[in-house]
Amino acid sequence: MRKVCLIVILLSAIFAGCVPSKLITVYTIGDSTMANKKPEVYPETGWGQKFQDHFDSKVKVSNHAINGRSSKSFIDEGSWKKVLDSLKRGDYVFIQFGHNDEKANLPSHFTDPRSSFRQYLEKYIRETREKGATPVLLTPIVRRKFDESGKLIETHGKYPDAVREVAANKKVKLIDMQIITYSFVNSMGDEPSKKMYLWTSPDQKFPEGRKDNTHLSVEGAEKFAEMVAKEVTKMKIPLARHIH
């Protein structure tokens, strides 16, 4: 009988070793600065496209960010429900909105940083936690806008502060990309920082070229994804162990 028990224990151990460990999914939700881009707009790249490069094989990044979405429209259009239905215990949701919430002339997208913007962020947090997953808030990345003295101008108004305050009130991990990217882009300077954004020479598809100070180039997306990954390594969360 003792032999049989030992064999059962040994077989169980062998079987357990053959079963792959549970895959952690990191869902990224947000706007065009994070979204996957179609080949026809290359080299435009969302930083969410490059986030997977910083994880080991036990983590899968599922990028659900969509061009032009705000914290409101992402819910109203059903995009959040798709993420929520797939979410499982142990997953993560990285939440970055703000760029399109600022559009006061677009009621379908606009949110007030003092009220509705916070309420939508709190909804994402609450529903993520109800699924046993972990929310992570991010402030929006900076736009590239320099004044005549060569100093970067912050364009997001009260939205970054709203994200910070919600993170503090709800005890959510925060990656302050507004501060991090502001420091980085400002230190680069006006002309050199163009390579991080979508500044392209004229070609057949874009005869006048592109001078886009909001969306990222491949190099910019890689750099900003690296910044996010570095911040994750500083957090006391299990996901940090999977950054390489």
Secondary structure, DSSP 8 states (H G I E B T S, - for coil): -HHHHHHHHHHHHHHHHHS----EEEEEEE-TTTS---GGGTT---GGGGGGGGB-TTEEEEE---TT--TTHHHHTTHHHHHHHH--TT-EEEEE--TTTT-TT-TTT---TTTHHHHHHHHHHHHHHHTT-EEEEE-------B-TTS-B----TTHHHHHHHHHHHTT-EEE-HHHHHHHHHHHH-TTGGGGGEEEE---SSSTT-EEEEEEE-HHHHHHHHHHHHHHHHTSSSGGGGGB-
